[in-house]
Amino acid sequence: MTTAIRYFSKFGHSAAMADAIGQVTGAKPETVNVPVDTPVDTLYLGAGVMFGKINGAMADFIKTLSPDKVKRVVCFGSCAIIKSPVPQMRSLLEAQGVTVDGRSFTCRGSMGPLHAGHPDREDMDSLRAFIRTTL
Ligand SMILES: Cc1cc2nc3c(=O)[nH]c(=O)nc-3n(C[C@H](O)[C@H](O)[C@H](O)COP(=O)(O)O)c2cc1C
């Protein structure tokens, strides 16, 4: 099974989460600046939100995806106020006709003093446990 990891990370939270996913899957985490050139079975895709939205670079990356390139996407993310960035990613992915796993992972991501320290060690352990269920 081929696996890829892509993320957009403004404050390093999705980057750290992508590293943890890399440890579990053995795949190399890359930013959304790196296109998916060869077909993959599973793409782990992650982001945070700023001012309520995922970054435009993530939206642009999703528009390069198609079902022949990616069999399944598993979304992950973090945020401080809204429930999750995942629904935004999911709707863009579904518009591309890409299959999105019903399961996803979201944890708190700090915004100044709000949820300071998150994602923390416990969040990362939960993420790794979740990823193992998706292998
Ligand atoms: C300037 C700023 C704006 C933010 N805006 C939001 C927001 O509107 N809603 C929210 O839930 N979280 C918001 N956050 C929290 C981020 O989504 C959170 O830090 C996330 O973990 C960032 O992930 P990243 O470092 O991978 O980009 C904001 C954080 C900062 C610093």
The ligand as an SDF file (V2000), in Angstrom:
LIG
                    3D

 31 33  0  0  0  0  0  0  0  0999 V2000
   -3.8520   34.4860   14.2600 C   0  0  0  0  0  0  0  0  0  0  0  0
   -4.5720   33.1980   14.5390 C   0  0  0  0  0  0  0  0  0  0  0  0
   -5.8720   33.0360   14.0840 C   0  0  0  0  0  0  0  0  0  0  0  0
   -6.5790   31.8430   14.3570 C   0  0  0  0  0  0  0  0  0  0  0  0
   -7.8700   31.7330   13.9530 N   0  0  0  0  0  0  0  0  0  0  0  0
   -8.5790   30.6300   14.3490 C   0  0  0  0  0  0  0  0  0  0  0  0
   -9.9700   30.5550   14.0420 C   0  0  0  0  0  0  0  0  0  0  0  0
  -10.5600   31.4240   13.4290 O   0  0  0  0  0  0  0  0  0  0  0  0
  -10.6540   29.4540   14.4740 N   0  0  0  0  0  0  0  0  0  0  0  0
  -10.0330   28.4500   15.1590 C   0  0  0  0  0  0  0  0  0  0  0  0
  -10.7000   27.4780   15.5320 O   0  0  0  0  0  0  0  0  0  0  0  0
   -8.7090   28.5060   15.4420 N   0  0  0  0  0  0  0  0  0  0  0  0
   -7.9790   29.5590   15.0420 C   0  0  0  0  0  0  0  0  0  0  0  0
   -6.6460   29.6340   15.3280 N   0  0  0  0  0  0  0  0  0  0  0  0
   -5.9840   28.4630   15.9490 C   0  0  0  0  0  0  0  0  0  0  0  0
   -5.2330   27.6220   14.8940 C   0  0  0  0  0  0  0  0  0  0  0  0
   -6.1560   26.9990   14.0160 O   0  0  0  0  0  0  0  0  0  0  0  0
   -4.3930   26.5800   15.6210 C   0  0  0  0  0  0  0  0  0  0  0  0
   -3.2630   27.2310   16.2090 O   0  0  0  0  0  0  0  0  0  0  0  0
   -3.9080   25.4710   14.7340 C   0  0  0  0  0  0  0  0  0  0  0  0
   -3.3530   24.4590   15.5560 O   0  0  0  0  0  0  0  0  0  0  0  0
   -2.8600   25.9440   13.7430 C   0  0  0  0  0  0  0  0  0  0  0  0
   -2.3820   24.8510   13.0240 O   0  0  0  0  0  0  0  0  0  0  0  0
   -1.0680   25.0070   12.1160 P   0  0  0  0  0  0  0  0  0  0  0  0
    0.0520   25.4610   12.9770 O   0  0  0  0  0  0  0  0  0  0  0  0
   -0.8420   23.6590   11.5540 O   0  0  0  0  0  0  0  0  0  0  0  0
   -1.4180   25.9910   11.0380 O   0  0  0  0  0  0  0  0  0  0  0  0
   -5.9280   30.7950   15.0670 C   0  0  0  0  0  0  0  0  0  0  0  0
   -4.6070   30.9700   15.5030 C   0  0  0  0  0  0  0  0  0  0  0  0
   -3.9410   32.1570   15.2670 C   0  0  0  0  0  0  0  0  0  0  0  0
   -2.5380   32.3310   15.8120 C   0  0  0  0  0  0  0  0  0  0  0  0
  1  2  1  0
  2  3  1  0
  2 30  2  0
  3  4  2  0
  4  5  1  0
  4 28  1  0
  5  6  2  0
  6  7  1  0
  6 13  1  0
  7  8  2  0
  7  9  1  0
  9 10  1  0
 10 11  2  0
 10 12  1  0
 12 13  2  0
 13 14  1  0
 14 15  1  0
 14 28  1  0
 15 16  1  0
 16 17  1  0
 16 18  1  0
 18 19  1  0
 18 20  1  0
 20 21  1  0
 20 22  1  0
 22 23  1  0
 23 24  1  0
 24 25  2  0
 24 26  1  0
 24 27  1  0
 28 29  2  0
 29 30  1  0
 30 31  1  0
M  END
$$$$
